[in-house]
Amino acid sequence: MKRGKQTCKILKEIRKQIAAENDIKLVIEECTYQGDCLGTCPKCEAEVRYLEHELEKRQRMGKAAVVAGLSVGLLGASQVAMAQQPDTLGINKLDEETLRGITITEGYVIPLSPPDSYLFHHSLTQEEISKWLVPGMKSLAMVGGDLRHPDVLEYENYGIAYQLYADNDDDLKADSLLKNTTHLYAPQFEGGESGLLEFISQNLGKNADGNAYGDMEVAFTVEPNGKLSHIDIIKGVNEQLDAQVAALFKFMEWKPALWELNSGEKIPFACQCVQKLHFPMITH
Amino acid sequence: MTTAKIFGIGRHRLTVDGEGVTTLVAFNGCPLRCKYCLNKASWKMENGRDYTPESLFEEVKIDQLYFLATRGGITFGGGEPLLQKDFIKEFRAICGPQWQIVVETSLHVPFETVREMNEILDGYIVDIKDLNPAIYLTYTGKENPLVLKNLEWILQHGDPKRIKVRVPHIPEYNTDEDVTKSVEILKTMGVVEVEEFEYIIR
């Protein structure tokens, strides 16, 4: 949440400038909050309301309130640095964090089958999600969230995480579909997770770096036809092994994710996944 | 009373929507169906919350001090904000002339809409996709002559410095050469603010 802190800092400077220019006494205490910062907080908001109140008071007394364009230079200087950081609330920019920054609808949870997995709506808070996670849970499915976001991957209880989303115009009215969903079938490699590990292990063969050690995270999308696309090593072990594993994923075919509706109809969906792998790989 | 569906409001955007501190207001509804649209939820009208220009103003005026001090204001995005022309016009009447109003638009809207809205808008951020008609059609499902006509008109009837045209590299749809070609054409049209960018595929 580095960007939030940066935003907070800039907004604070703007408040200081307004106060100084209008001869308003404003004591700003150093913020010691260490958690996620959204750029503002009740304390910051209270300072703004205080400034507004003081400015109104001055206007009522016939004094001029100097605000317009006061901080243009300040923001211009900070823009260069800010532009290098990810945009947390971008809408039309295809930014990975975008939708997470905006609460769009009420969140809710639907128990799914198999019973050790749940489907989460994206607008649930981390706290709400954590209530539903239990030790040993095998999968976490989300709609509209972003599995590549560190907050999501923080939930280490799953072997593989899934994100399902609409992939064409006629798809899901996400909300109504969720309400009518009775089962979610996660995408699966033929032979399950052990089959997947075996496939990778066997096909890496002798070319693999036998000394490679560490955790790898591979992001990919299982398309409705079972082909994989958008393969990306989001956490690598070393350059050579990363390239080899990425190449292997290109050859895989999976059973696609399926929604099962109340009507019994099963609809395949594109599904973004993150598979964790550990090297050296141990297969049974 | 004019109402519109809004699916997101983002405060304190400091650099990405033009000048100053801005608040992004994202409308539902879009004429395009872009493959990599990040906000597919915005295609469905039922996903948003109903606002009137008055109720939106009440919600966003919380940052008026920042808007005035930095010459910022509201950026309407979406979805396609220019589909909500009456709403934005009424909002302008309420917020007054000091707030900057910018739209993040594809310009894929009727010519009359652009003519009508131009005088109340302070700036445009145009996602032009690709100027190659075939690529545009494949990617968005729509044709682009209307977009070019609208872009030409706003360039001729406003300050080109207030019109930023963003040209995306669209994986599997256009090449670096296509993007270069689009940028060249835009420059010959009189666009001075061009920004290339990469789509991040989710």
Boltz contact constraints between the chains, C-beta under 6 A:
constraints:
  - contact:
      token1: [A, 7]
      token2: [B, 12]
      max_distance: 6.0
  - contact:
      token1: [A, 14]
      token2: [B, 66]
      max_distance: 6.0
  - contact:
      token1: [A, 14]
      token2: [B, 69]
      max_distance: 6.0
  - contact:
      token1: [A, 18]
      token2: [B, 69]
      max_distance: 6.0
  - contact:
      token1: [A, 39]
      token2: [B, 12]
      max_distance: 6.0
  - contact:
      token1: [A, 48]
      token2: [B, 65]
      max_distance: 6.0
  - contact:
      token1: [A, 67]
      token2: [B, 68]
      max_distance: 6.0
  - contact:
      token1: [A, 67]
      token2: [B, 69]
      max_distance: 6.0
  - contact:
      token1: [A, 68]
      token2: [B, 68]
      max_distance: 6.0
  - contact:
      token1: [A, 69]
      token2: [B, 71]
      max_distance: 6.0
  - contact:
      token1: [A, 70]
      token2: [B, 69]
      max_distance: 6.0
  - contact:
      token1: [A, 71]
      token2: [B, 69]
      max_distance: 6.0
  - contact:
      token1: [A, 71]
      token2: [B, 70]
      max_distance: 6.0
  - contact:
      token1: [A, 72]
      token2: [B, 70]
      max_distance: 6.0
  - contact:
      token1: [A, 72]
      token2: [B, 71]
      max_distance: 6.0
  - contact:
      token1: [A, 75]
      token2: [B, 70]
      max_distance: 6.0
  - contact:
      token1: [A, 79]
      token2: [B, 15]
      max_distance: 6.0
  - contact:
      token1: [A, 82]
      token2: [B, 14]
      max_distance: 6.0
  - contact:
      token1: [A, 82]
      token2: [B, 15]
      max_distance: 6.0
  - contact:
      token1: [A, 83]
      token2: [B, 15]
      max_distance: 6.0
  - contact:
      token1: [A, 87]
      token2: [B, 16]
      max_distance: 6.0
  - contact:
      token1: [A, 89]
      token2: [B, 10]
      max_distance: 6.0
  - contact:
      token1: [A, 89]
      token2: [B, 13]
      max_distance: 6.0
  - contact:
      token1: [A, 91]
      token2: [B, 24]
      max_distance: 6.0
  - contact:
      token1: [A, 91]
      token2: [B, 26]
      max_distance: 6.0
  - contact:
      token1: [A, 91]
      token2: [B, 77]
      max_distance: 6.0
  - contact:
      token1: [A, 92]
      token2: [B, 77]
      max_distance: 6.0
  - contact:
      token1: [A, 92]
      token2: [B, 104]
      max_distance: 6.0
  - contact:
      token1: [A, 92]
      token2: [B, 127]
      max_distance: 6.0
  - contact:
      token1: [A, 94]
      token2: [B, 38]
      max_distance: 6.0
  - contact:
      token1: [A, 94]
      token2: [B, 199]
      max_distance: 6.0
  - contact:
      token1: [A, 94]
      token2: [B, 200]
      max_distance: 6.0
  - contact:
      token1: [A, 96]
      token2: [B, 200]
      max_distance: 6.0
  - contact:
      token1: [A, 98]
      token2: [B, 38]
      max_distance: 6.0
  - contact:
      token1: [A, 102]
      token2: [B, 8]
      max_distance: 6.0
  - contact:
      token1: [A, 102]
      token2: [B, 10]
      max_distance: 6.0
  - contact:
      token1: [A, 104]
      token2: [B, 7]
      max_distance: 6.0
  - contact:
      token1: [A, 166]
      token2: [B, 40]
      max_distance: 6.0
  - contact:
      token1: [A, 169]
      token2: [B, 33]
      max_distance: 6.0
  - contact:
      token1: [A, 173]
      token2: [B, 44]
      max_distance: 6.0
  - contact:
      token1: [A, 230]
      token2: [B, 201]
      max_distance: 6.0
